[in-house]
Amino acid sequence: MFKPIPVAIGLRYLRAKRRNGFISFISLASILGIALGVTALITTLAVMSGFQKEIRDRMLGMAAHATVSGYGEPLQDWRRAVQVAMNDARVVGAAPYVEKEALISGANNQPAMLRAVDPAQEGKVSELPAKMVQGRIADLAPGSFNIVLGKELAIWLGVGVGDDVIVTLAEFRSTPVGGVQTMKRFKVSGIFEAGYNEFDKGLAVVNLSDLQRVLRMGDGVTGVRLKLHDMDRAFEVARDLALQLKGPYRVSDWTQDNANLFRALKMEKTVMAILLSLIVAMGAFNLVSSQVMLVTDKQADIAILRTLGLTPGQVMRTFMVQGGLIGFIGTVAGVIGGVTLTLNLNRILQGIEQLFGVQLLPEDVYYITGLPTDMQTGDVVAIVCAALLMAFLATLYPAWRASRTAPAEALRYE
């Protein structure tokens, strides 16, 4: 089968047994270095993406994809806002809410976010009904002044189902003796566990009409929460809804409300990718060393090929093909190893725990029962491209040096 001369010679050099065993060892080390770097990169980024996805899913199980709220005052026309939102095919559910910061007092005091919801509609925008571990969301009946607490919040307060708590709000109300803080006694009717510390320790839920009465808001609400088919279009959908309502509204989505968290996770993933890519760079550096020694070892061969008519450019391409194939083999081996390791990571983790009798990821600390992974095609493609690029760049200097070989000088002492 016809092959270009540089390709044929490059493949021949790759398959041939070398007289210098040290060159073969360095070439093998280059392949292993690139393979290990690619494997480590794929597995690490998959784990970090998995943790990021796990955090996002747990957070969005209790938080809205997007919200449309009143600008500087309660939203009065919220029923129309809910109706307009539900007429949008991109919206799964919409529900009103009131949200205030509060100090909750039981056996101990603990600040928390107090959220008032409509129990009949809450299941459309969050997973709160499914996260209840004691009681039911339906127990938040109008006029009952019941409250549902996060599991960690209930522990910190030292209360359980059936106990009373005092909710103190920052709002003041006028009395004949002056302004006093708004306080109300609620009875704990349920406890939920979201698996996300921000909600388990910092969220309490009451009935919408109960909090409206306490705050004397009338029929006003803080805003409308939206759940969407495509969370990545959250801001676009919320903005369109606000434009249809034709009023001064504040629009926000989950990426804005948690911008610092996701920015930190993205930065952490980027830094980790850069650090682990140094392993691939080390393999590429070994490739430079092996190629330089190969060029030195093949001086006579290069001189003979030059006298037979091979141009300097063809000589350069010959060694680029040979070095590029080493980089390609290492990259392919790394991809196979990385994908295999990622897919079997939980089994390996379980095996280590059983073998040494330790628990590497305690459920009470990490809120997970396994190691989450999310191997993204874009990450794998980026890693492969980076590894191949490093291998290609590593071949340039040795190949250029080979092309500069002078036949007469190389054959003088042969």
CORCOR-V191742 format. One record per residue. BURIAL is 1 if it has 24 or more other C-alpha atoms within 12 Angstrom, else 0. Layout:
BEGIN
burial=BURIAL
burial=BURIAL
END
This chain:
BEGIN
burial=0
burial=0
burial=0
burial=0
burial=0
burial=1
burial=1
burial=0
burial=1
burial=1
burial=0
burial=0
burial=1
burial=1
burial=0
burial=0
burial=0
burial=0
burial=0
burial=0
burial=0
burial=0
burial=1
burial=1
burial=0
burial=1
burial=1
burial=1
burial=1
burial=1
burial=1
burial=1
burial=1
burial=1
burial=1
burial=1
burial=1
burial=1
burial=1
burial=1
burial=1
burial=1
burial=1
burial=1
burial=1
burial=1
burial=1
burial=1
burial=1
burial=1
burial=1
burial=1
burial=1
burial=1
burial=1
burial=1
burial=0
burial=1
burial=1
burial=1
burial=1
burial=1
burial=1
burial=1
burial=1
burial=1
burial=1
burial=1
burial=1
burial=1
burial=0
burial=0
burial=0
burial=1
burial=1
burial=1
burial=1
burial=1
burial=0
burial=0
burial=1
burial=1
burial=0
burial=1
burial=1
burial=1
burial=0
burial=0
burial=0
burial=1
burial=1
burial=1
burial=1
burial=1
burial=1
burial=1
burial=1
burial=1
burial=1
burial=1
burial=0
burial=1
burial=1
burial=1
burial=1
burial=1
burial=0
burial=0
burial=0
burial=1
burial=1
burial=1
burial=1
burial=1
burial=1
burial=1
burial=1
burial=1
burial=1
burial=1
burial=1
burial=1
burial=1
burial=1
burial=1
burial=1
burial=1
burial=1
burial=1
burial=0
burial=1
burial=1
burial=0
burial=1
burial=1
burial=1
burial=1
burial=1
burial=1
burial=1
burial=1
burial=0
burial=0
burial=0
burial=1
burial=1
burial=1
burial=1
burial=1
burial=1
burial=1
burial=1
burial=1
burial=1
burial=0
burial=0
burial=1
burial=0
burial=1
burial=1
burial=1
burial=0
burial=1
burial=1
burial=1
burial=1
burial=1
burial=1
burial=1
burial=0
burial=0
burial=0
burial=0
burial=0
burial=0
burial=0
burial=0
burial=0
burial=0
burial=0
burial=0
burial=1
burial=0
burial=1
burial=1
burial=1
burial=1
burial=1
burial=1
burial=1
burial=1
burial=1
burial=1
burial=1
burial=1
burial=1
burial=0
burial=1
burial=1
burial=1
burial=1
burial=1
burial=1
burial=1
burial=1
burial=1
burial=1
burial=1
burial=1
burial=1
burial=1
burial=1
burial=1
burial=1
burial=1
burial=0
burial=0
burial=0
burial=0
burial=1
burial=1
burial=1
burial=1
burial=1
burial=1
burial=1
burial=1
burial=1
burial=0
burial=0
burial=1
burial=0
burial=0
burial=1
burial=1
burial=1
burial=1
burial=1
burial=1
burial=1
burial=1
burial=1
burial=0
burial=0
burial=1
burial=0
burial=0
burial=0
burial=1
burial=1
burial=1
burial=1
burial=1
burial=1
burial=1
burial=0
burial=0
burial=0
burial=0
burial=0
burial=0
burial=0
burial=0
burial=0
burial=0
burial=0
burial=0
burial=0
burial=1
burial=0
burial=0
burial=1
burial=1
burial=0
burial=0
burial=1
burial=1
burial=1
burial=1
burial=1
burial=1
burial=1
burial=1
burial=1
burial=1
burial=1
burial=1
burial=1
burial=1
burial=1
burial=1
burial=1
burial=1
burial=1
burial=1
burial=1
burial=1
burial=1
burial=1
burial=1
burial=1
burial=1
burial=1
burial=0
burial=1
burial=1
burial=0
burial=0
burial=0
burial=1
burial=1
burial=1
burial=0
burial=1
burial=1
burial=1
burial=1
burial=1
burial=1
burial=1
burial=1
burial=1
burial=1
burial=1
burial=1
burial=1
burial=1
burial=1
burial=1
burial=1
burial=1
burial=1
burial=1
burial=1
burial=1
burial=0
burial=1
burial=1
burial=1
burial=0
burial=1
burial=1
burial=0
burial=0
burial=1
burial=0
burial=0
burial=0
burial=1
burial=0
burial=0
burial=0
burial=0
burial=0
burial=0
burial=0
burial=0
burial=0
burial=0
burial=0
burial=0
burial=0
burial=0
burial=0
burial=0
burial=0
burial=0
burial=0
burial=0
burial=1
burial=1
burial=1
burial=1
burial=1
burial=1
burial=0
burial=0
burial=0
burial=1
burial=1
burial=0
burial=0
burial=1
burial=1
burial=0
burial=1
burial=1
burial=1
burial=1
burial=1
burial=1
burial=1
burial=1
burial=1
burial=1
burial=1
burial=1
burial=1
burial=1
burial=1
burial=1
burial=1
burial=1
burial=1
burial=1
burial=0
burial=1
burial=0
burial=0
burial=1
burial=0
burial=0
burial=0
burial=0
END
